[in-house]
C-alpha cells in the first residue's frame, strides 16, 4: 500500500495548524506491507470455538521531523516553502497478536 500525501502537524505554535505535503523527489510516498496469519478451530460439535491470529506491518519512508524543525516561517501563518529540508525519512513496524 502507498500513501502519496502526508499530514505535517505543527502543535508547538499558539495556533496549531496542519499542512498537507504531496510526495515529491525529496519526500517519497510512504509504503507499507501487511502480513497476517490466523487459525480457527471448533471443538465438541461446535460447542467450543477458538482462534488465534497475528498481524505484522512494516512501514517505510514515514515522515519525521528534524530537531527544532521550522515548519512555519517567522509569521505563523506562512508555511515554509522548503518544507522537505525540515523532514526526515523513517521506518516503522507494528506487531499485534
Buried (B, 14 or more C-beta within 10 A) or exposed (E): EEBEEBEBEBEEEEEEBEBEBEBEEEBBBBEBEEEEEEEEEEEEEEEEEEEEEEEBBEBBBBBEBEEEBBBBEEEBEEBBEEBEEBBEEEEEEEEEE
